[in-house]
């Protein structure tokens, strides 16, 4: 189930229809208050979130979602008329997993939703038993958790996927373009700064173990790799 928060009735109906018509169950909400009421009843698998909304803007909603343990890992795609690089990076830096600007084509939106669904994975993928231990860091893929010295660290979906991609590369250099392709699922308009923003936030959350000399090493001018 996907929740879509959009105050423009025409866009809301069009997107909801397109998703449902492609086998993706979706429910639209005009106001954030309606969205929050439904969230208390049932959590969705993904959220499409406009920025310019009545009552509270999309970034405020995103902030609340990422602070709540129940909703911190729900994938979020921001949908907005703002198209500058600053707005995109700010949205991603705030915890969004993807960003699409108006006007957009329905096929592009559906493709991005499906790409994010694939990266999140279904029940069979999540049941796979994979655990990575690097020094004091433990990553559990089936539980989707990261812990340092046994203490769980709260990461967004994208931060978790980024860390896992670097760890799975097993010491090979991960270029920014490769990370954009494999973590975000497409080139993301060549905005490699997106990777750097997420690496910075990831290192901050990992604390001492996020230091270049511990886990994530910077390869100047190229990208990042696992420090072995």
SERO-4910 file (N, C-alpha, C, O; in steps of 0.05 Angstrom, whole numbers):
BEGIN
 pado doro    nc1    nc2    nc3   cac1   cac2   cac3    cc1    cc2    cc3    oc1    oc2    oc3
  Unk    A     17    -24      0      0      0      0     18     25      0     36     28     16
  Unk    A     11     44    -18     25     69    -19      6     92    -11    -17     93    -20
  Unk    A     15    110      6      0    134     13     12    158     -3     36    161     -4
  Unk    A     -6    174    -14      2    197    -30    -11    222    -19    -35    224    -19
  Unk    A      6    241     -9     -4    265      3      0    288    -17     22    296    -23
  Unk    A    -22    298    -28    -22    319    -49    -48    335    -48    -70    323    -50
  Unk    A    -46    361    -45    -70    377    -42    -84    384    -69   -107    392    -69
  Unk    A    -70    380    -91    -81    385   -118    -98    360   -125    -87    339   -130
  Unk    A   -124    364   -127   -142    341   -131   -137    327   -158   -139    303   -159
  Unk    A   -130    342   -179   -125    330   -205   -101    312   -205   -101    290   -215
  Unk    A    -79    322   -193    -54    307   -191    -59    282   -173    -50    260   -180
  Unk    A    -72    287   -151    -77    265   -132    -93    242   -145    -86    219   -143
  Unk    A   -114    249   -160   -130    229   -173   -115    215   -195   -117    191   -199
  Unk    A   -100    231   -211    -85    219   -233    -64    199   -224    -62    178   -235
  Unk    A    -48    207   -204    -27    190   -193    -39    165   -181    -30    143   -185
  Unk    A    -60    168   -165    -73    145   -152    -84    126   -172    -81    101   -170
  Unk    A    -97    137   -193   -108    120   -214    -85    105   -229    -88     81   -234
  Unk    A    -64    119   -236    -42    107   -251    -29     84   -235    -23     63   -246
  Unk    A    -25     89   -209    -12     68   -192    -31     44   -190    -22     21   -194
  Unk    A    -56     49   -183    -75     27   -180    -79     11   -206    -82    -13   -206
  Unk    A    -78     25   -228    -82     13   -254    -58     -4   -262    -60    -21   -280
  Unk    A    -35      0   -249    -11    -15   -254     -5    -36   -231     17    -45   -228
  Unk    A    -26    -42   -217    -25    -63   -196    -11    -54   -171     -3    -71   -155
  Unk    A     -9    -27   -166      3    -17   -142    -19     -3   -126    -27     19   -133
  Unk    A    -27    -15   -104    -49     -4    -88    -41     23    -76    -20     25    -63
  Unk    A    -57     44    -80    -50     70    -71    -74     85    -60    -97     82    -71
  Unk    A    -70    102    -40    -92    118    -28    -81    147    -26    -59    152    -16
  Unk    A    -97    166    -36    -89    194    -35   -102    209    -12   -124    203     -3
  Unk    A    -87    230     -3    -97    247     19    -93    276     12    -72    284      2
  Unk    A   -113    292     16   -111    321     10    -96    336     31    -81    354     25
  Unk    A   -101    329     57    -89    343     79    -72    325     96    -77    302     99
  Unk    A    -50    336    108    -34    321    126    -49    309    149    -43    286    158
  Unk    A    -69    323    159    -85    313    182    -99    287    174   -101    268    191
  Unk    A   -109    285    149   -122    260    140   -101    237    138   -107    214    145
  Unk    A    -77    245    129    -55    225    126    -47    214    154    -45    190    157
  Unk    A    -44    232    173    -36    223    200    -57    206    213    -51    187    227
  Unk    A    -82    212    208   -104    196    219   -103    168    208   -106    148    223
  Unk    A    -98    165    182    -95    139    170    -70    124    180    -71    100    183
  Unk    A    -49    139    184    -24    127    194    -28    114    221    -15     94    227
  Unk    A    -46    125    237    -51    113    264    -66     86    261    -64     69    278
  Unk    A    -80     83    238    -95     58    234    -77     37    220    -77     13    228
  Unk    A    -62     45    200    -46     26    184    -22     40    172    -25     62    160
  Unk    A      1     28    174     25     39    162     28     29    133     22      6    128
  Unk    A     36     47    115     39     39     87     67     26     81     84     26     99
  Unk    A     70     16     57     96      5     49    114     27     37    138     24     36
  Unk    A    101     49     28    116     71     16     98     97     18     74     95     19
  Unk    A    111    120     17     97    145     18    107    164     -4    131    167     -7
  Unk    A     88    175    -19     94    196    -38     85    222    -26     62    224    -17
  Unk    A    103    241    -24     98    265     -8    104    291    -22    127    296    -30
  Unk    A     83    307    -26     87    334    -37     99    352    -16     96    347      8
  Unk    A    114    373    -24    126    391     -5    106    413      3    102    419     26
  Unk    A     95    426    -17     77    449    -12     49    439     -5     34    432    -23
  Unk    A     43    438     21     17    428     30      5    447     51     19    463     63
  Unk    A    -21    446     54    -34    461     76    -28    448    103    -20    424    103
  Unk    A    -32    462    124    -28    452    152      2    449    159     11    461    179
  Unk    A     17    433    144     46    430    148     58    421    122     46    406    107
  Unk    A     83    430    117     94    422     91    106    394     92    110    382    113
  Unk    A    113    384     68    122    357     65    148    351     80    152    329     90
  Unk    A    166    371     82    191    367     96    186    364    126    201    349    140
  Unk    A    166    378    137    160    375    165    149    347    170    155    334    190
  Unk    A    132    337    152    121    310    154    144    290    153    145    271    168
  Unk    A    162    294    134    185    276    130    202    275    156    210    253    165
  Unk    A    206    298    168    221    299    193    208    282    215    222    268    230
  Unk    A    182    284    217    168    269    238    169    239    232    173    222    250
  Unk    A    167    232    206    169    203    199    196    191    206    198    169    215
  Unk    A    217    207    201    244    196    206    251    196    236    269    181    244
  Unk    A    237    211    252    243    211    281    228    190    296    235    182    318
  Unk    A    206    180    284    189    159    296    200    132    289    203    125    266
  Unk    A    206    116    309    218     90    305    200     72    287    210     55    272
  Unk    A    174     76    289    155     59    274    156     65    244    151     48    227
  Unk    A    164     90    237    162     98    209    189    106    197    189    114    174
  Unk    A    210    104    212    236    115    203    246    101    178    261    113    162
  Unk    A    238     76    173    249     61    150    229     59    127    234     46    107
  Unk    A    206     72    130    186     72    107    198     88     84    204    112     88
  Unk    A    200     77     60    211     92     37    193    116     31    168    114     31
  Unk    A    206    139     25    191    164     19    202    176     -7    226    180    -10
  Unk    A    184    181    -26    191    196    -50    178    224    -48    154    226    -45
  Unk    A    195    244    -50    185    272    -50    175    279    -78    189    274    -98
  Unk    A    152    292    -79    141    301   -105    135    331   -102    118    338    -85
  Unk    A    148    348   -118    145    376   -114    151    392   -139    164    382   -157
  Unk    A    142    417   -139    148    435   -161    176    447   -159    186    457   -179
  Unk    A    188    445   -136    215    456   -132    235    438   -147    236    414   -143
  Unk    A    252    451   -163    270    435   -180    300    441   -178    316    430   -192
  Unk    A    307    460   -160    335    467   -158    351    445   -144    340    429   -129
  Unk    A    377    444   -149    394    424   -137    393    426   -107    393    406    -92
  Unk    A    392    451    -96    391    455    -67    367    442    -55    369    428    -35
  Unk    A    343    446    -68    319    434    -58    320    404    -58    311    391    -39
  Unk    A    331    393    -80    334    363    -81    352    353    -59    345    333    -45
  Unk    A    375    365    -57    395    355    -37    383    359     -9    387    341      8
  Unk    A    369    381     -4    358    386     23    337    364     29    336    354     52
  Unk    A    320    358      9    301    337     14    314    310     19    305    296     37
  Unk    A    334    303      4    348    278      8    363    277     34    364    257     48
  Unk    A    375    300     41    390    303     66    371    300     90    380    292    111
  Unk    A    346    307     86    326    305    107    315    277    111    300    271    129
  Unk    A    323    259     92    315    231     96    298    220     73    289    197     75
  Unk    A    293    235     52    277    224     29    294    204     15    319    206     14
  Unk    A    281    184      3    295    163    -12    297    169    -42    314    158    -56
  Unk    A    279    186    -51    280    194    -80    265    221    -82    253    230    -63
  Unk    A    267    233   -106    257    260   -110    248    263   -139    264    257   -157
  Unk    A    223    271   -143    214    275   -171    200    302   -172    184    309   -155
  Unk    A    206    317   -193    195    344   -195    172    346   -216    172    332   -236
  Unk    A    154    364   -209    131    369   -228    141    389   -249    157    406   -244
  Unk    A    130    386   -274    112    364   -283    128    338   -288    152    339   -295
  Unk    A    115    316   -285    128    290   -289    109    272   -304     85    275   -303
  Unk    A    120    252   -318    104    232   -332     97    210   -314    112    202   -296
  Unk    A     73    198   -318     64    176   -301     82    152   -304     87    138   -284
  Unk    A     93    147   -328    110    124   -331    136    127   -315    146    108   -304
  Unk    A    146    152   -315    171    157   -299    165    152   -269    181    139   -255
  Unk    A    142    162   -259    135    159   -231    133    130   -224    143    120   -204
  Unk    A    118    115   -241    114     86   -236    140     71   -236    145     53   -220
  Unk    A    158     78   -255    184     66   -256    201     70   -231    214     52   -221
  Unk    A    199     95   -221    214    101   -196    203     87   -172    217     77   -155
  Unk    A    176     85   -171    163     71   -149    171     42   -149    178     30   -129
  Unk    A    170     29   -173    178      1   -175    207     -3   -169    215    -24   -158
  Unk    A    224     15   -178    253     13   -172    258     14   -142    274     -2   -131
  Unk    A    244     31   -128    247     33    -99    236      8    -85    247     -1    -66
  Unk    A    214     -2    -96    203    -27    -85    222    -50    -88    225    -66    -69
  Unk    A    236    -51   -111    256    -73   -115    279    -70    -95    289    -90    -84
  Unk    A    287    -45    -90    310    -41    -71    302    -48    -43    318    -58    -27
  Unk    A    277    -42    -36    267    -48     -9    265    -78     -6    272    -89     15
  Unk    A    255    -92    -27    254   -121    -27    228   -131    -15    215   -118      1
  Unk    A    221   -155    -24    197   -168    -14    203   -186      9    226   -187     18
  Unk    A    183   -201     19    187   -218     42    209   -239     39    224   -245     57
  Unk    A    211   -251     14    232   -271     10    260   -260     12    278   -272     23
  Unk    A    263   -235      1    289   -223      2    297   -216     31    320   -219     39
  Unk    A    277   -207     46    283   -198     74    289   -222     92    302   -219    112
  Unk    A    280   -247     84    284   -270    101    313   -281     97    321   -298    113
  Unk    A    327   -272     77    354   -282     72    372   -275     96    372   -252    106
  Unk    A    386   -295    105    403   -291    129    430   -281    121    447   -296    110
  Unk    A    435   -256    126    460   -243    120    468   -225    143    453   -207    151
  Unk    A    491   -229    155    501   -212    176    530   -206    171    546   -224    166
  Unk    A    537   -180    172    564   -171    167    574   -159    193    561   -142    206
  Unk    A    599   -167    201    611   -156    225    638   -145    217    656   -159    208
  Unk    A    642   -119    222    667   -105    216    675    -91    241    663    -71    249
  Unk    A    696   -101    254    705    -90    280    682    -90    299    671   -111    306
  Unk    A    674    -66    309    652    -64    328    625    -60    315    605    -57    329
  Unk    A    624    -61    289    600    -56    274    587    -82    265    600   -100    255
  Unk    A    560    -84    269    545   -108    260    522    -98    243    506    -82    251
  Unk    A    520   -110    219    498   -104    201    481   -129    196    492   -149    187
  Unk    A    456   -128    203    438   -151    199    419   -144    176    402   -126    178
  Unk    A    422   -158    154    405   -153    130    376   -162    135    358   -146    130
  Unk    A    371   -186    146    343   -194    150    328   -177    170    304   -172    167
  Unk    A    342   -167    190    330   -150    210    331   -120    203    318   -103    215
  Unk    A    347   -115    182    351    -87    172    360    -69    195    350    -47    199
  Unk    A    381    -78    209    391    -62    232    421    -60    230    435    -76    218
  Unk    A    431    -38    243    460    -33    245    465    -27    274    451    -11    287
  Unk    A    486    -40    285    492    -35    314    522    -32    317    538    -44    303
  Unk    A    530    -15    336    558    -11    344    560    -18    373    547     -7    390
  Unk    A    577    -38    379    580    -48    406    553    -57    418    548    -53    441
  Unk    A    536    -69    401    510    -78    410    489    -58    412    466    -64    417
  Unk    A    496    -32    408    476    -11    409    466     -4    381    482      4    364
  Unk    A    440     -7    377    429     -3    350    430     27    342    425     45    358
  Unk    A    438     32    317    440     58    306    417     62    286    412     45    269
  Unk    A    402     84    289    379     89    271    388    101    245    397    124    244
  Unk    A    385     86    223    392     95    197    367     97    179    349     81    183
  Unk    A    367    116    161    345    116    141    350     93    122    371     81    121
  Unk    A    329     87    106    332     66     86    355     70     68    371     51     62
  Unk    A    359     94     58    380    100     39    407     98     52    426     88     40
  Unk    A    410    107     77    435    105     91    443     76     95    466     68     92
  Unk    A    423     59    102    428     31    106    437     18     80    456      3     80
  Unk    A    423     24     58    430     12     32    458     21     23    473      5     11
  Unk    A    465     46     28    491     57     21    513     43     36    533     34     24
  Unk    A    510     40     62    530     26     79    532     -3     70    555    -13     67
  Unk    A    510    -16     64    510    -44     56    524    -48     29    539    -67     25
  Unk    A    520    -29     11    532    -31    -15    562    -29    -13    577    -44    -26
  Unk    A    572    -11      4    601     -8      8    613    -33     21    635    -42     14
  Unk    A    598    -43     41    608    -67     55    609    -91     37    628   -106     37
  Unk    A    588    -95     20    587   -117      2    609   -116    -20    617   -136    -30
  Unk    A    617    -91    -26    639    -88    -46    665   -100    -36    683   -105    -51
  Unk    A    667   -104     -9    689   -119      3    716   -107     -4    735   -122    -11
  Unk    A    719    -81     -1    745    -69     -5    749    -57    -33    768    -42    -37
  Unk    A    732    -64    -52    734    -53    -79    724    -24    -78    706    -18    -63
  Unk    A    735     -7    -94    727     21    -95    700     24   -107    694     13   -129
  Unk    A    682     38    -94    655     44   -104    655     73   -114    656     91    -98
  Unk    A    654     76   -140    653    104   -150    626    116   -143    607    102   -137
  Unk    A    625    143   -144    599    156   -139    578    148   -159    555    144   -152
  Unk    A    586    146   -185    567    138   -205    556    109   -200    533    104   -204
  Unk    A    574     92   -192    566     64   -186    546     64   -163    526     49   -163
  Unk    A    552     79   -142    534     80   -119    507     92   -126    486     82   -117
  Unk    A    507    113   -143    481    124   -152    465    104   -167    441    101   -163
  Unk    A    478     88   -184    465     68   -200    454     45   -183    432     35   -187
  Unk    A    471     36   -164    464     12   -149    448     17   -123    434     -1   -114
  Unk    A    450     41   -112    435     47    -88    410     63    -95    388     57    -84
  Unk    A    412     82   -113    388     98   -121    374     85   -145    351     91   -150
  Unk    A    388     68   -160    374     53   -181    376     66   -208    367     54   -228
  Unk    A    388     89   -210    391    103   -236    411    125   -233    421    129   -211
  Unk    A    417    140   -254    439    159   -253    434    183   -236    452    197   -228
  Unk    A    408    189   -230    400    212   -213    411    238   -224    421    255   -209
  Unk    A    410    240   -251    418    265   -265    447    272   -259    454    296   -261
  Unk    A    464    253   -252    492    258   -248    498    274   -223    520    285   -221
  Unk    A    479    276   -205    483    291   -180    499    275   -160    488    265   -140
  Unk    A    525    273   -164    541    256   -146    543    268   -118    551    254   -100
  Unk    A    536    293   -116    537    306    -89    518    291    -70    522    291    -46
  Unk    A    497    279    -81    478    264    -65    492    243    -49    486    239    -26
  Unk    A    511    229    -61    526    208    -48    542    219    -25    542    209     -3
  Unk    A    556    242    -30    572    254     -9    556    263     15    564    260     38
  Unk    A    532    274      9    514    282     31    507    259     49    507    260     73
  Unk    A    499    236     36    491    213     52    515    200     66    511    189     88
  Unk    A    538    200     54    562    190     67    568    206     93    574    195    114
  Unk    A    566    232     90    571    250    113    552    244    136    560    242    159
  Unk    A    526    241    130    507    235    150    511    207    162    508    202    186
  Unk    A    519    188    145    524    161    154    547    160    173    546    147    194
  Unk    A    569    173    166    592    174    184    586    187    211    595    178    232
  Unk    A    570    208    210    562    221    235    547    203    253    551    203    278
  Unk    A    529    187    242    513    168    258    529    145    268    524    135    290
  Unk    A    549    136    253    565    114    262    586    122    282    598    106    296
  Unk    A    590    148    285    609    159    305    637    151    298    646    155    275
  Unk    A    652    141    318    680    135    314    684    114    292    704    115    277
  Unk    A    665     95    289    668     75    269    662     85    241    667     71    221
  Unk    A    651    109    239    647    121    213    670    136    203    671    145    180
  Unk    A    690    139    220    715    153    212    728    139    189    727    114    187
  Unk    A    741    155    171    754    143    147    772    120    154    774    101    139
  Unk    A    786    122    177    805    102    184    792     77    195    806     57    200
  Unk    A    766     77    199    752     54    211    736     38    191    743     14    186
  Unk    A    716     50    179    698     34    161    698     45    133    705     30    114
  Unk    A    690     70    129    686     81    102    710     99     95    714    120    107
  Unk    A    725     90     76    749    105     68    744    121     42    732    110     23
  Unk    A    752    146     42    749    162     18    772    157     -2    795    157      6
  Unk    A    765    152    -27    785    149    -48    783    175    -64    765    178    -80
  Unk    A    802    193    -59    800    220    -70    795    221   -100    809    208   -116
  Unk    A    774    236   -107    768    240   -135    753    217   -148    746    219   -171
  Unk    A    748    196   -133    735    172   -144    710    164   -129    688    163   -141
  Unk    A    713    159   -103    689    150    -88    697    140    -61    712    153    -46
  Unk    A    687    116    -53    690    106    -26    695     76    -27    687     62    -46
  Unk    A    707     66     -6    711     37     -3    711     29     26    714     46     44
  Unk    A    708      3     30    709     -8     57    738    -10     67    755    -20     53
  Unk    A    743      1     90    770      0    102    774    -28    113    760    -36    132
  Unk    A    793    -43    103    798    -70    112    824    -72    128    831    -94    137
***
